[in-house]
Amino acid sequence: MKELVEILAKALVDQPDKVEVTMVEKERSVVIELRVAPEDMGKVIGKQGRIARAIRSVVKAAATKQRKKVVVEIV
């Protein structure tokens, strides 16, 4: 999951070296925090949150195979 979010985010931003992804695993859920440079925040979120929603959808689809709930937070 972490690698998936990292690959997607690095493809979207201008400064891929500033992309940080941290993952906190709990019993049945996983929280993935995505941090990018302030200038790239709009590119990751997108107009009306469309890109952020798409990232969450892709990760959620990948998580169903592992039977875990995944939450992607853009910090």
One Martini backbone bead per residue (centre of mass of N, CA, C, O) as a GRO file, in nm:
protein
   75
    1MET     BB    1   0.060   0.062  -0.023
    2LYS     BB    2   0.287   0.262   0.016
    3GLU     BB    3   0.405   0.235  -0.271
    4LEU     BB    4   0.156   0.323  -0.427
    5VAL     BB    5   0.135   0.612  -0.316
    6GLU     BB    6   0.422   0.699  -0.393
    7ILE     BB    7   0.398   0.664  -0.700
    8LEU     BB    8   0.156   0.848  -0.748
    9ALA     BB    9   0.276   1.110  -0.623
   10LYS     BB   10   0.541   1.131  -0.794
   11ALA     BB   11   0.381   1.164  -1.069
   12LEU     BB   12   0.238   1.452  -0.987
   13VAL     BB   13   0.486   1.603  -0.899
   14ASP     BB   14   0.772   1.825  -0.903
   15GLN     BB   15   0.881   1.707  -0.603
   16PRO     BB   16   0.963   1.384  -0.538
   17ASP     BB   17   1.172   1.414  -0.291
   18LYS     BB   18   0.921   1.532  -0.089
   19VAL     BB   19   0.799   1.258  -0.059
   20GLU     BB   20   0.592   1.126   0.212
   21VAL     BB   21   0.537   0.795   0.356
   22THR     BB   22   0.318   0.676   0.609
   23MET     BB   23   0.255   0.380   0.820
   24VAL     BB   24  -0.031   0.273   1.018
   25GLU     BB   25  -0.094  -0.012   1.202
   26LYS     BB   26  -0.374  -0.192   1.279
   27GLU     BB   27  -0.578  -0.439   1.324
   28ARG     BB   28  -0.800  -0.346   1.063
   29SER     BB   29  -0.618  -0.093   0.994
   30VAL     BB   30  -0.491   0.175   0.773
   31VAL     BB   31  -0.264   0.453   0.787
   32ILE     BB   32  -0.197   0.695   0.531
   33GLU     BB   33   0.061   0.933   0.499
   34LEU     BB   34   0.079   1.234   0.300
   35ARG     BB   35   0.371   1.418   0.196
   36VAL     BB   36   0.424   1.744   0.060
   37ALA     BB   37   0.486   2.006  -0.095
   38PRO     BB   38   0.321   2.302  -0.087
   39GLU     BB   39   0.320   2.340  -0.405
   40ASP     BB   40   0.189   2.028  -0.448
   41MET     BB   41  -0.092   2.009  -0.313
   42GLY     BB   42  -0.285   2.069  -0.557
   43LYS     BB   43  -0.198   1.817  -0.729
   44VAL     BB   44  -0.300   1.601  -0.521
   45ILE     BB   45  -0.596   1.705  -0.489
   46GLY     BB   46  -0.734   1.890  -0.679
   47LYS     BB   47  -1.025   1.946  -0.817
   48GLN     BB   48  -1.240   1.897  -0.570
   49GLY     BB   49  -1.070   1.624  -0.492
   50ARG     BB   50  -1.026   1.414  -0.729
   51ILE     BB   51  -0.741   1.294  -0.690
   52ALA     BB   52  -0.771   1.205  -0.398
   53ARG     BB   53  -1.009   1.016  -0.456
   54ALA     BB   54  -0.855   0.833  -0.656
   55ILE     BB   55  -0.638   0.735  -0.464
   56ARG     BB   56  -0.832   0.610  -0.258
   57SER     BB   57  -0.963   0.407  -0.455
   58VAL     BB   58  -0.712   0.244  -0.531
   59VAL     BB   59  -0.633   0.162  -0.243
   60LYS     BB   60  -0.902   0.028  -0.166
   61ALA     BB   61  -0.889  -0.192  -0.384
   62ALA     BB   62  -0.619  -0.317  -0.279
   63ALA     BB   63  -0.731  -0.375   0.021
   64THR     BB   64  -0.951  -0.597  -0.028
   65LYS     BB   65  -0.748  -0.837  -0.046
   66GLN     BB   66  -0.662  -0.788   0.277
   67ARG     BB   67  -0.903  -0.705   0.461
   68LYS     BB   68  -0.871  -0.381   0.481
   69LYS     BB   69  -0.869  -0.064   0.614
   70VAL     BB   70  -0.812   0.238   0.426
   71VAL     BB   71  -0.641   0.549   0.503
   72VAL     BB   72  -0.598   0.859   0.332
   73GLU     BB   73  -0.370   1.119   0.424
   74ILE     BB   74  -0.330   1.467   0.365
   75VAL     BB   75  -0.063   1.673   0.512
   0.00000   0.00000   0.00000
